[in-house]
Every structure is written in structure tokens, then in C-alpha cells.
Amino acid sequence: MNDTPAVLLTGANGGIGTPAALELARRGFLVYAGMRRTGHGAFDGADGIREVALDVADPGSVAAAVERIAAEHGSLHAVVNNAGVIVQGPLELVPDEELHRQFAVNVFGPVRVVKAALPLLRAGRGRIVNVGAPTAYLPMPMNGPISASKAALHSLTASMRGELAAWGIPTSVVVPGLVDTQVFVKAAEAQRAASVPPERQALYRNHLAAVEKAGANQKPEPTTGTVRAIAAAVTDRHPKAEYFSSPNARILSKVLPRLPRPMREAAILGAIGLRGITAPAADLVR
């Protein structure tokens, strides 16, 4: 078996995942870069990266990926659960299947990967790193599905940390800030394509326009801070329970949630453009 420590990274085909895989490989790890469709070209010529077909929402795909790692390497130094989707919008307009998909990928997927990989993690005295979100601590309107799914993932991470301590398997969560990643674009496209009747969408036209305007004025963080946090969680001798990508991520996660509720909610509504928002003048709910 290979003596190089191996890392399984899910969601490696873009956003945070691609630079994270390249950084871990640069640090000397053998990275199994999990993605639903391999061969996208980002890792062409890169040393220390092996693409592996992996759909975290598909039990058979997860089992096959872990079986391959077991056959080729025999152990894992870390599992980094980075794969995720974002479903946004007012809950009234979110189709049930989209809400289910949010939890299938963001919650059940990481748990499925961890369960399958635990024998390899025990063999490699490994660790678990789950990529969370500030909305786990600070739920926001128009972001209910992603907030709820990440809150569930954070809770499960804390549970695993206590349960797996007996085997010396540390479990950490990495919290990005407002990250510049294509996942937001994909989420917006999916939401627009959802089969919601026009009259229902019209109910929230003021909300959607205000949020879009506010979002256009926000400057996302580069992914470098999140990549550094993932690398630290994978390499630290004594991994911390939480890693934050930036001071902004820490403020969103730890400072704003401690404000009095009226102050906190006013700050959130102002930040996302919903302070003082009203229903459309011609709106009649029947």
C-alpha cells in the first residue's frame, strides 16, 4: 500500500473544491477528487490527484468510490465533505423536490460518505472535515433551505466528534464567508427553472428584486481563505472543532447571532435588502 497519506475530497469539480484539491496535493497528500462527472480538465497534469466518480446522494456511487480507495490505498488521512448545493428563495416557492435535494446532498450525503469511509479512517488514524456555512448559526430569510441543511450538518459534526473520539478521529467544520463560487450561479439558475406558477412567483417579486439588488452590491470573498482553512483542518496536529475562512465569517457565525433578536433581525433584513419590504400593491391571495 502507498505510504503517502490520502484524502477523499467531495465536490472537487469547481468552486472551493478544485483549489482545495490542488492545495492538498501541493502539500504532499494523495487526493481522491470526488465529483459526479470526471474528466472536466481542471486536474490535467496535476500530480497527486486521482479523480473518482462520486455522487454523494447515490449510495452505490459512494460505496464504489470508497471500495476503489480501499483497494488502491487501504487507508485515509482525511475525508473532506465539500460537496453541496444551494437552494434559495422564499419557502413558499421552493418545490418539495428541491428541498429534498438540498438535504440529500448537504446532510445525508456527508453522513453517507463518513459511514462508508470510517474503516479507512480508523486504519489511517484519520479525521473528518465538513464544510459548513455561517447560515448554520445565522439563518436568513430567502435562504431557509441552505440555512436548515447546514445547521443540521453542524449538529451532526458535533455529534460525530463526541462519538468518534474513542478512536482518535477528530471532526471539524470549516465555515466559509460569502464565497465567490459558481455554486451560487447554479443555485439561481435552478431556482429560476423551478416549475412554480407565475402568479405565485409574482407574490414575491418585490422580495426577489430587493434581494437581487442587495446581492449585486456585495463583494464575495475569494476562495483562498476557505482553502487555507480546509488545509489547516487537514494538517493541524490537534484539529480544532471550527475553522473560519476570514474575520467576516467569524463575525457572521459568532458575533451577529449573539445580538438581541430585534437588532439581529433588523441587521439581517437590511443586509439582504428586505428591511421595510411590502407585498405587491395588486396582490390578492385567493
Helices and strands as residue ranges (DSSP letters): E 6-9, H 17-26, E 30-35, E 49-53, H 59-72, E 78-81, G 91-93, H 96-103, I 104-108, H 109-123, E 127-131, G 134-136, H 144-163, G 165-167, E 171-175, H 182-193, H 198-203, H 205-216, H 224-235, E 242-244, H 247-250, I 251-255, G 256-258, H 261-272
